[in-house]
Amino acid sequence: MRRPRELSLRARLVLTSVLALTAGLAAGGVLLVAVLNFALLRAVNAEALDTARGVAKLVDQGQLAEPIPVNAAMQVQVIDAQSRVLSISAGADRLVPMLHADELRGMADGNVREIPGSRIGLDGDARVVMVTAGPPTDPVRVLVARSTNDLTQGVHILRITLLIMFPVLVGGLALVLWRVLGAALSPVDALRSGAEDITGGTRAGRLPVPESRDEIHRLAVTLNGMLHRLDAAQARQRAFVADAAHELRSPLTNMRTELEVSQRLPDTDWNALADDLLTDVDRLSRLVDDMLLLARADDAAPGRTIAAPFREVDLGAVVGDVAARYPAVGYVRPGAPITITGEPDALGRVVANLLDNAARHAKSTVCVEVRADAAYRWITVTDDGPGIPEADRERVFDRFTRLDDARARDAGGSGLGLAIVRELVRRHGGTVTLGDAGPGLRVDVRLPANH
């Protein structure tokens, strides 16, 4: 069984709005007719009552004329206590009262009775008002009848008019809503078409931004920002994969070449070959460990600390332990402990990467210093090498980045050292800056005392 085709958002909005408008207009029409009918009936009752009081006043003054002068739409009878007709207006029955005895019984002044108009020769229904007049010893009753036929016809005409105009009005409103919603939703459709083109690869990865400064404009700007970040992340991922493949291929190619040559030489020195292969394996291991660390850093949520628990450590001792592995590195341990809240292995990795980089490019001297102030702890590594041009001092923190004078892979660099330093320092809430050592490079690592 085929599923029915779903309505578009535009059609659903129009349908919902039309249904709401239809319900509102229907309720308003019913209320209008009811209120108008009630107001007209009150007007008829008031008119008949005013006429009855006027006739009663004439009776009390003994000035009642025959026939009684009243509006042509009304009939008036004056009857005595025995329901005998004493006086009438033009057109009223002189013999039979308008109201029967049972209808008159218990009826107070100003009360209204509704009777069929045919009883007194009027079209439609009639409303009869009674007022007592004359002396208390010989009272009479004034009956005034007012036809409601014109009122009924007016309400009927209004009802017919509403029934005719109602569908026309609803249809007109539906058409207006269709056009207005179409204009309002056209930017959304443009966004959809743009997203479809981007998915199909027929246009650049940006959505059209409407000129109106409204919610759709802000949505388009936000989505374009997201697409830009996704494109940048995808580009970084592709570059990372390509660079990683290139870096892994070099030691693997060296190992393959050495093994193939050794197979063809009868007097191969297998011990020397093993040493060479171990060197390449160590390089591969370091490279894989570095890439794994950066991959875990990419997967971590922003602001999340590294997995190992932080604790209070002596930064001077951490730096001293690492510097001891480099005989050419000059380091004077501070006289008093410089404590910091951090992860010892990560801090040691930061110092080791900086010292590896400095030792690789220094001419003769590498120095490391640890100092502290009230809020921060500082690690400074300097060397007397060629330094880094100011224009490249931000670029060197990118992954697999080597400057022209430091591209030789035989030196052991993978281009990940400074990237790892920045990531680990960032996880500790710190910063890394590069400067001139005059000559050489100066690296300042600033870490908060408590993170």
Secondary structure as UniProt FT lines:
FT   HELIX           9..61
FT   TURN            72..73
FT   STRAND          74..79
FT   TURN            81..82
FT   STRAND          85..89
FT   TURN            90..91
FT   HELIX           101..104
FT   TURN            105..106
FT   TURN            109..110
FT   STRAND          112..116
FT   HELIX           117..120
FT   STRAND          125..133
FT   TURN            136..137
FT   STRAND          140..147
FT   HELIX           149..200
FT   HELIX           215..264
FT   TURN            266..267
FT   HELIX           270..299
FT   TURN            302..303
FT   STRAND          311..314
FT   HELIX           315..323
FT   TURN            324..325
FT   TURN            327..328
FT   STRAND          329..331
FT   STRAND          339..342
FT   HELIX           344..361
FT   STRAND          366..372
FT   STRAND          376..383
FT   HELIX           390..392
FT   TURN            393..394
FT   HELIX           395..397
FT   TURN            399..400
FT   HELIX           404..406
FT   HELIX           409..411
FT   HELIX           417..427
FT   TURN            428..429
FT   STRAND          431..436
FT   STRAND          441..448
//
